[in-house]
Amino acid sequence: MSLATRVIACLDVDAGRVVKGVNFQGLRDAGDPVELAQRYNSEGIDELTFLDVTASSGNRETMLDVVRRTADQVFIPLTVGGGVREVADVDRLLRAGADKVGMNTAAISRPEVITEVAERFGNQVLVLSIDARRVCADTPDGPARGGSGFEVTTHGGRRGTGIDAIEWISRVTELGAGEILLNSMDADGTREGFDLEMIERARRATTLPLIASGGAGSADDFPPAVAAGADALLAASIFHYRQVEVSAVKAALRAAGHAVR
């Protein structure tokens, strides 16, 4: 696990622009990714994550030119995901300037690709992204599809998989993932706080660094997520629209006794 808690800005990219919505719906323009990346760099963000939010559903590759331009201007760790399907995709992104690559849908379809990437590049480059949602016990989508009550989804949360999210975390850990990016699809964009129960369950399922995502609304939402087991915390809209400053998040974490960079 990380000695210091990392604060990560997520930039959801669609057609070369940063967008943001609620539960991946109603997307609106939030700016140029390179300009936002430069701003975050100056504000002290620890890492950046680019997610091409329509790459899987639209069958498009992540825009390599955006990655190249960002890597030329920003010198903090950059993770890029969306539409990454095979070892060759990871190779192209790393060559374009990404430090780490996120994978979601392709790993669900063919889990062995996790091991292939780890063996080729080292597991430190692979961030396994998991978009999870709660399933109710009294519905057809309940515990029969996921004993933990959390289900893995794909395509921006639009498709259920029937895979138990906590069991999936354990499995990808064994297959060779380097980090887990756990996004609560129920909390995403709501600004009502991180899903602490999901984080706690995930923490018990893996020894890998755990990035919590989905639901940040104020600086005070971040320390409880670390207490629940997160090693890093990711947010988007509150940073994009300057509703919460990176410095305020780090101050809240320090005040709660958590080390930050």
N, C-alpha and C positions, 0 to 999 in steps of 0.2 A: 504494500500500500504506500501511497505517497506520504512523505513527512509533512508536507504543506498542502493545504487545500487549494486546489486550482479553481479559478473562476474563468469560465469559458463563454464566449459569445457565439451564438449560433446564427448563421446567416442562411436562411432558406432561399435558394436561388431558383428562379424560373425565367427562362429566356434571357439570361444575362443580367437580371435585376433581382434585388433582394425583395422578398414579399413576406407578408405575415397575415395570418388569419386566426380563427378560433377553430380548434379541432381540424385543422388543415382545410377549412372551408372559408369562403369569402375572402380570398387572398387579395391584399392591396399592396401597392408599391411602397417600399421602405427605403429605396435608394440604390446607389451604385455599389456593388460589392467591394471593389477596390478602395473606394473612398471611405466606406464604412470600416474596412479593415485597417486602413491607416489611422482613422480616428481612434479605434479601439487600442491600437498599438501605443498611441500617445497617452491614452488614459490608463494604461497599466493592466490591460487584460492579459491573462496568462496564456491562453490559447484561443484559436479560432476554429470553428467547424463550419464548413460549407456543405449544405445538403441540397442537392437538386431534387426538389420536392415532387416533380412530375416526371423524372427520368424513368422510373420503373413503369408507371402507368402509360406513359407516352412512348415507351421503347426508344428513348433518346439517350445518348451518351452525355456524361457530365462535360460541361464546356471547358475544354483544356485551356483555351485562351484566357479565361477568367482566372484560372489557377496560376498560369504563368505570370500574368500581370500582377497578381497579388503577391506571389513569391518574390517577384522582383522588387516590391515596395515594402514588404513586411517581413520581419525576421523573428517572429515568434512561431511556435509550432502550429501547423495548419493540417487539419484533417478534412478530407473530402469524401463525400459519399453520395450515393444516388446513381442507380444504373450500373453499379459495379458488379459484374457477373463472373469474371474469371481472372486467372493469373495475369493474362495480358492486359486487362483493364487496370489492374493494380500497378503493373509495370509502367504503363503510360502516365498514370497520375503521379507516380513517384518521380518519373523523369521530368514531368512538367513543373515539379516543385513542391508537391505535397509531402509532408513528413509522415503522415499516417493516412490510411484509407478506411472508410467506413463501408460495411457490408451488411445487408439485411435480407432482402428478398431472395437473392441468389443462394445464400447460405441455407435458407429454409428449403429451397427447391433441391439443393445438392450439398448437404452438409460437409462432404469430403473436401469441398473447395476451401474450407477453413484451414484444414491441414496442409493442403497444397500451397496456399499463400504463406502460411507460417514456415513451411520447410524451405520455400524459395527465398523469402525476404526476412524471416525472423518474425516471431509473433508480436514484437513491439510495434510493427507497422499496422496491425489489423485491429480496428475498433469494431466490435460486433454490435450493431445497432438493433435494438429491440423496441418496437412500438407495441406496448401492452395495454390492454383494457380489461376492466372488470366484467365478469360474467355472473349473472344471478343464479342462485341455486334452484330457483323454481321455474326456470325457463329451459327450452330445449338446448340452449347454448351454455348451460350451467356446468356443474362439476364433471359431467360425463365427458366434456370437451376440455376440461382443465381442473384438476383436483385442487389447485391452489386458489382458484377463483379469479386468476389472471390469465388471459389468453393472448397469444402472440397474433398480431395483425400485420398485413402488408398493404402496399399501395396507399401510403399515407393514412393508414387506419381504416381504409374503406373495405378491406376484405379480412374476414376472420380465417384462421388457419386450423383451429381445433387443437393447436399445440399449447400445452401448459407452459406459461412463461417462466415459472421458476424451474421447472424441469429442463427447459431449453437452456437456461443460464448455466445449469450444471453441465449439460452436455457440451455446449460450445467451449466451456472452460477446458474440458478434457480433450476436445478436438484441436485446441491450439490458439484460440483467440487471445489477444493481448490485453484488451480492455473491453468493458461492457458499457455501452451508452443506453441507458434505460429511460425511455420516454413514456410517460403516462398519457395515453390518448384521451382519457377522460379529463385530465387537468390541463392539457395543452392549450395555451392561449387564454385560459380563464382568469389567471392572476389570483387564484384562491389558495395558493400554496402547493408545495410538492406533496406527492402521495407518499406519506411516511411509512405506511404499512407495506406498500410495494417495495420501498427501499430496504426496509428491515428484512423482508422475506428474501430479497435478492442477495443481501449481504451474507446471509447464512448459507446461500447456495454456491458462493464462489469466493476464491481468494484473490481474484483479479481486481485491479483498480475499477471502481464503479463510478460512473458519471450519471448523476441524476438530472433529469430533464422533465419539463412540463409543469406549469402552474406558478412559477415565480411571479409575485406581485409587488413585493417590497423587500427591502434589505433584511427585514426581520424574518423572512421566510427561509433564508439560507442556513443559519446555524442549526435549526432543527433537522434539516436534511443531512447535515454532517453527523449530528448526534445519532441519526438513524442508521448511518453506515456509509454514506457517500464519501468518496475520496475527492470528487470534483463536482462542480455545479454548473449547469448550463442554462442560459436564458437567452431570449431573443428580443421580443417586443419592448420589454421594459428598458433595455439598453438602447435599442434603435431609436425610440422616441424620447429618450432622456428622462424617462419617468423615475429611474433609479440610476445613480451614478455607480460606476465600478468601485470607486473609492469608498462609497457608502457601504457597499456589500462587504468589502474587505474590513472596514471598521467594525461592522456588526459581527463578523466572524472573529476578529481579534477580541472584541469585548466578551464574546462567549467562550474564550479560551482556546480557540482553534488557530493553529499556525497558518499564516498565509505568506505568499511571496511578495 
